[in-house]
Amino acid sequence: VDFVPADLIIAVGHQLELLTDGSTYRRLKLNSYNASKPSALAYDATSRKLFFADLRHLHSHIFSVNVDEEVPHVVEDIVKKRSNETVESLTYDPVDKMLLWTDGFNRSIRRVQIGQDNLLAEENDGVEVVHFLEYDAKPRGLVSDPCTRMLYWTNIHETRPTIERSFLNGSRREIVIETDLLLPNSLDLDVLEQKLYWVESLPSGYFHIQRSFVNGTNREEIYRGIGQFVISLAVGDDYVYWSDYNHKKLWYVRKDGSSKRAIAIGTFRHPVMDVVVLRHHPMDCCLVPSKPCHPVDIVSNSEPIQSGRGNADVCLDFCNNNGECIVVNSDLRCSCSI
């Protein structure tokens, strides 16, 4: 059976584009915004709002735009940058209205509350740390589950790469996969099937896409290719989509692993920095196996961080000037003596 490709949103060059029916491209015209290089994307089907990072913007590095508004679309600043923060991957939780991202340079996962007014937050005011990872860790891919209240990320640690998870509030961090990993660059989640999908580079120019259940079991390879450097990946109802930085192409295969070859959707003048599925309806958590229909009640936001096997010292190097690091409602704070 031939399925119809999902509608997608891509960040390519200095533009954001909508791709419908696998062939029709439409540029998202932005008002009062001088785009430089949009990168990480996250889409909320409830509010029809797209969140995106910009690698080269002078003043801010996370923005939002409503894709349903009349053109030109109004861009709102979400997070103002300081100096050395980075945004490798974005994810949005529609239950708590929380935007989260990986900051590889500062080896952390951060979040900010998204209100109705979209007040501009600064990295040192309004932005909270969910995880501050161990020395020489580097979080990369990030995805959240609104139904089970879980957060998943890849850690492209040079000597010990992992795929990890915790609750969205940062508690109960644990390693999901830590064997036979080289460079798990991009990550996405099939919420209904409760399966993680990731892509990584292999020796001799090969790459492959793998998947497993969210607890790391039933791991399998669904596609293997050569000559591509994959920088983003998205999972739809029937297909897995990814962008190839080397050849500036967008590809897809069936997510069940039955495709004999990948199909190219298009070739671009610039690499596609990120791709997300444009879902037209919010996630129905009643369809998730063995999960209640009211995801907000699954776990309390006040649960403390738990320590255990595979967990790092989240306070390591967090405070300056001999400040004492404390955890308050899963958030890191520094207490300084007077």
SEZA-33661 format. One record per residue (C-alpha): x, y, z; residue in one letter. Coordinates in nm, 3 decimals, padded with zeros to 5 digits, always signed. Each point is the difference from the previous one (the first is absolute). Layout:
N
X,Y,Z,A
...
This chain:
338
+00.000,+00.000,+00.000,V
+00.140,+00.341,-00.096,D
-00.053,+00.258,+00.273,F
-00.020,+00.374,-00.049,V
+00.299,+00.184,+00.153,P
-00.079,+00.217,+00.300,A
-00.008,+00.379,-00.013,D
+00.336,+00.133,+00.120,L
+00.161,+00.322,+00.120,I
+00.366,+00.049,-00.087,I
+00.271,+00.251,+00.088,A
+00.215,+00.054,-00.309,V
+00.238,+00.285,-00.077,G
-00.147,+00.317,+00.151,H
-00.359,-00.121,-00.042,Q
-00.273,-00.209,+00.158,L
-00.202,-00.202,-00.251,E
-00.314,-00.215,+00.005,L
-00.002,-00.319,-00.207,L
-00.340,-00.153,-00.078,T
-00.088,-00.320,-00.188,D
+00.368,-00.078,-00.042,G
+00.044,+00.247,-00.286,S
-00.146,+00.347,+00.068,T
+00.228,+00.252,+00.173,Y
-00.116,+00.326,+00.151,R
+00.227,+00.252,+00.165,R
-00.113,+00.129,+00.339,L
+00.013,+00.378,-00.044,K
+00.111,+00.158,+00.326,L
-00.083,+00.354,+00.108,N
+00.256,+00.231,+00.166,S
+00.261,-00.270,+00.019,Y
+00.335,-00.013,-00.172,N
+00.061,-00.373,-00.007,A
+00.362,-00.107,-00.016,S
+00.016,-00.378,+00.050,K
-00.303,-00.177,+00.156,P
+00.099,-00.335,+00.144,S
-00.177,-00.204,+00.270,A
-00.382,-00.030,-00.028,L
-00.288,-00.104,+00.225,A
-00.368,+00.010,-00.094,Y
-00.309,+00.014,+00.224,D
-00.313,-00.135,-00.171,A
-00.224,+00.141,+00.275,T
+00.090,+00.367,-00.053,S
+00.126,-00.048,-00.360,R
+00.318,+00.173,+00.110,K
+00.349,-00.070,-00.131,L
+00.301,+00.057,+00.225,F
+00.339,+00.039,-00.165,F
+00.359,+00.085,+00.084,A
+00.223,+00.229,-00.201,D
+00.372,-00.068,-00.007,L
+00.110,+00.350,-00.099,R
-00.258,+00.243,+00.134,H
+00.170,+00.284,+00.185,L
-00.239,+00.043,+00.294,H
-00.211,-00.312,+00.056,S
+00.031,-00.366,-00.081,H
-00.350,-00.149,+00.044,I
-00.313,+00.132,-00.171,F
-00.359,-00.100,-00.076,S
-00.247,+00.057,-00.281,V
-00.360,-00.109,-00.054,N
-00.020,-00.187,-00.330,V
-00.375,+00.071,-00.037,D
+00.025,+00.379,+00.014,E
-00.054,+00.218,-00.303,E
+00.321,+00.075,-00.187,V
+00.240,+00.146,+00.082,P
+00.032,-00.205,+00.319,H
+00.090,+00.186,+00.317,V
+00.315,-00.130,+00.171,V
+00.028,+00.019,+00.379,E
+00.324,-00.017,+00.198,D
-00.003,-00.274,+00.264,I
+00.353,-00.014,+00.143,V
+00.262,+00.273,-00.014,K
+00.360,-00.116,-00.036,K
+00.300,+00.103,+00.203,R
+00.332,-00.124,-00.134,S
+00.076,-00.371,-00.017,N
-00.338,-00.177,+00.010,E
-00.091,-00.241,-00.277,T
-00.321,-00.169,-00.114,V
+00.051,-00.337,-00.166,E
-00.352,-00.142,+00.033,S
-00.344,+00.125,+00.112,L
-00.307,-00.175,+00.138,T
-00.331,+00.138,+00.130,Y
-00.225,-00.139,+00.271,D
-00.363,+00.115,-00.061,P
-00.119,-00.119,+00.342,V
+00.217,+00.229,+00.212,D
+00.060,+00.242,-00.291,K
+00.372,-00.043,+00.038,M
+00.268,+00.037,-00.268,L
+00.317,-00.205,+00.054,L
+00.331,-00.013,-00.185,W
+00.349,-00.148,+00.008,T
+00.299,+00.230,+00.052,D
+00.299,-00.207,-00.103,G
+00.258,+00.269,+00.073,F
-00.115,+00.027,+00.361,N
-00.084,-00.375,+00.021,R
-00.351,+00.069,+00.122,S
-00.369,-00.041,-00.076,I
-00.199,+00.317,+00.065,R
-00.362,+00.111,-00.001,R
-00.219,+00.307,+00.003,V
-00.370,+00.044,+00.069,Q
-00.202,+00.118,-00.298,I
-00.280,+00.234,+00.108,G
-00.279,+00.158,-00.197,Q
+00.200,+00.322,-00.030,D
+00.326,-00.173,-00.103,N
+00.205,+00.228,+00.223,L
+00.366,+00.015,-00.106,L
+00.220,-00.199,+00.237,A
+00.373,+00.033,+00.046,E
+00.236,-00.292,+00.051,E
+00.067,+00.116,+00.356,N
-00.360,+00.101,+00.080,D
-00.299,-00.224,-00.069,G
+00.200,-00.286,-00.150,V
+00.034,-00.305,+00.226,E
+00.242,-00.292,-00.007,V
-00.161,-00.345,-00.020,V
+00.329,-00.191,-00.024,H
+00.358,+00.112,+00.041,F
+00.200,-00.292,-00.136,L
+00.336,-00.142,+00.099,E
+00.333,+00.130,-00.124,Y
+00.062,-00.054,-00.377,D
-00.361,-00.107,-00.060,A
-00.179,+00.158,-00.295,K
-00.380,-00.027,-00.030,P
-00.121,+00.016,-00.360,R
-00.338,-00.142,-00.110,G
-00.300,+00.068,+00.226,L
-00.364,-00.110,-00.004,V
-00.282,+00.003,+00.256,S
-00.307,-00.215,+00.053,D
-00.312,+00.198,+00.105,P
-00.184,-00.318,+00.098,C
+00.251,-00.182,+00.221,T
+00.168,+00.327,+00.115,R
+00.342,-00.127,-00.106,M
+00.302,+00.174,-00.152,L
+00.252,-00.181,-00.223,Y
+00.336,+00.121,-00.131,W
+00.319,-00.118,-00.168,T
+00.337,+00.063,+00.158,N
+00.279,+00.004,-00.259,I
+00.266,-00.051,+00.265,H
+00.326,-00.086,-00.182,E
+00.083,-00.306,+00.210,T
-00.342,-00.101,+00.133,R
-00.290,+00.105,-00.227,P
-00.346,-00.074,+00.139,T
-00.372,+00.044,-00.050,I
-00.157,+00.110,+00.327,E
-00.332,+00.098,+00.152,R
-00.159,+00.159,+00.304,S
-00.333,+00.144,+00.098,F
-00.063,+00.342,-00.152,L
+00.074,+00.161,+00.336,N
+00.348,-00.153,+00.000,G
-00.058,-00.277,+00.253,S
+00.093,-00.367,-00.040,R
+00.272,+00.041,-00.260,R
+00.113,-00.331,-00.146,E
+00.183,-00.144,-00.299,I
-00.219,-00.173,-00.259,V
+00.271,-00.114,-00.244,I
+00.378,+00.002,+00.051,E
+00.135,-00.290,-00.207,T
+00.103,+00.003,-00.368,D
-00.040,+00.377,-00.038,L
+00.242,+00.225,-00.190,L
-00.163,+00.336,-00.074,L
-00.376,+00.002,+00.072,P
-00.054,+00.339,-00.159,N
-00.376,+00.040,-00.051,S
-00.295,-00.139,+00.194,L
-00.378,-00.015,-00.030,D
-00.289,-00.185,+00.163,L
-00.304,-00.185,-00.127,D
-00.231,+00.076,+00.291,V
-00.278,-00.239,-00.098,L
+00.232,-00.297,-00.048,E
+00.231,+00.110,+00.286,Q
+00.309,-00.043,-00.216,K
+00.316,+00.211,-00.026,L
+00.166,+00.060,-00.337,Y
+00.357,+00.123,-00.038,W
+00.269,+00.030,-00.263,V
+00.375,-00.028,+00.038,E
+00.313,+00.005,-00.211,S
+00.197,-00.321,-00.045,L
+00.356,-00.077,-00.118,P
+00.091,+00.007,-00.372,S
-00.262,+00.265,-00.081,G
-00.308,-00.202,+00.090,Y
-00.293,+00.110,+00.213,F
-00.305,-00.179,+00.131,H
-00.340,+00.072,+00.154,I
-00.101,-00.211,+00.297,Q
-00.300,-00.026,+00.227,R
-00.096,-00.161,+00.329,S
-00.272,+00.016,+00.259,F
+00.040,+00.290,+00.241,V
+00.158,-00.230,+00.259,N
+00.272,-00.106,-00.247,G
-00.137,-00.346,-00.083,T
-00.072,-00.142,-00.350,N
+00.276,+00.204,-00.157,R
+00.020,-00.036,-00.379,E
+00.148,+00.165,-00.307,E
-00.258,+00.127,-00.249,I
+00.232,+00.153,-00.261,Y
+00.371,+00.014,-00.086,R
+00.158,+00.233,-00.256,G
+00.334,+00.149,-00.101,I
+00.145,+00.341,-00.085,G
-00.240,+00.213,+00.204,Q
+00.042,+00.211,+00.312,F
-00.344,+00.003,+00.163,V
-00.065,+00.301,+00.225,I
-00.375,-00.027,+00.068,S
-00.268,-00.266,+00.011,L
-00.381,-00.002,+00.037,A
-00.250,-00.284,+00.037,V
-00.346,+00.017,-00.156,G
-00.291,-00.243,-00.004,D
+00.152,-00.214,-00.273,D
+00.346,+00.135,-00.088,Y
+00.328,+00.114,+00.154,V
+00.141,+00.319,-00.153,Y
+00.356,+00.132,+00.020,W
+00.224,+00.271,-00.142,S
+00.336,-00.071,-00.162,D
+00.245,+00.284,+00.059,Y
+00.254,-00.122,-00.258,N
-00.234,-00.011,-00.301,H
-00.258,+00.256,+00.121,K
-00.282,-00.251,-00.039,K
-00.307,-00.107,+00.195,L
-00.074,-00.375,+00.008,W
-00.254,-00.245,+00.138,Y
-00.058,-00.373,+00.049,V
-00.280,-00.205,+00.152,R
+00.038,-00.004,+00.375,K
-00.070,-00.375,+00.021,D
+00.330,-00.073,-00.177,G
-00.157,-00.146,-00.315,S
+00.149,+00.256,-00.243,S
+00.271,-00.139,-00.229,K
+00.122,+00.349,-00.085,R
-00.044,+00.356,+00.123,A
-00.204,+00.249,-00.201,I
+00.118,+00.360,-00.041,A
-00.268,+00.265,+00.050,I
+00.211,+00.286,-00.131,G
+00.342,+00.158,-00.048,T
+00.068,+00.347,+00.141,F
+00.253,+00.279,-00.049,R
+00.086,-00.022,+00.369,H
-00.005,-00.291,+00.247,P
-00.327,-00.063,+00.184,V
+00.097,+00.074,+00.361,M
-00.311,-00.156,+00.155,D
-00.328,-00.165,-00.094,V
-00.317,-00.056,+00.207,V
-00.334,-00.155,-00.083,V
-00.286,+00.249,-00.035,L
-00.269,-00.180,+00.196,R
-00.351,+00.134,-00.052,H
-00.149,-00.135,+00.324,H
+00.130,-00.012,+00.359,P
+00.119,-00.335,+00.132,M
-00.280,-00.219,+00.142,D
+00.161,-00.160,+00.305,C
-00.290,-00.246,+00.031,C
+00.153,-00.183,-00.300,L
+00.330,-00.060,+00.179,V
+00.012,-00.361,+00.129,P
-00.055,-00.039,+00.378,S
+00.001,+00.374,+00.065,K
-00.276,+00.212,+00.158,P
-00.183,+00.262,-00.202,C
+00.102,+00.285,+00.230,H
+00.376,+00.036,-00.040,P
+00.027,+00.293,+00.240,V
-00.078,-00.235,+00.290,D
+00.265,-00.260,-00.080,I
+00.282,+00.153,+00.206,V
+00.027,+00.291,+00.239,S
+00.220,+00.291,-00.101,N
+00.137,+00.021,+00.353,S
+00.171,-00.340,-00.003,E
+00.365,+00.031,+00.110,P
+00.294,-00.110,-00.212,I
+00.094,-00.359,+00.071,Q
+00.356,-00.125,+00.002,S
+00.096,-00.345,-00.123,G
+00.202,-00.204,-00.244,R
+00.106,+00.197,-00.305,G
-00.094,+00.334,+00.151,N
+00.250,+00.286,-00.001,A
+00.060,+00.248,+00.277,D
-00.236,+00.266,-00.130,V
+00.165,+00.265,+00.218,C
+00.350,-00.057,-00.137,L
+00.155,+00.338,-00.095,D
-00.342,+00.166,+00.016,F
+00.075,+00.273,+00.259,C
+00.279,+00.257,-00.007,N
+00.196,+00.147,+00.293,N
-00.051,-00.306,+00.222,N
-00.377,+00.036,-00.005,G
-00.207,-00.290,+00.130,E
-00.211,-00.176,-00.266,C
-00.348,-00.097,+00.114,I
-00.298,-00.158,-00.178,V
-00.337,+00.172,+00.034,V
-00.296,-00.169,-00.177,N
+00.243,-00.169,-00.238,S
+00.169,+00.330,-00.086,D
+00.362,+00.084,+00.082,L
+00.066,+00.304,+00.218,R
+00.316,+00.149,+00.151,C
+00.013,+00.112,+00.359,S
+00.288,+00.235,+00.075,C
+00.127,+00.085,+00.350,S
+00.004,+00.370,+00.092,I
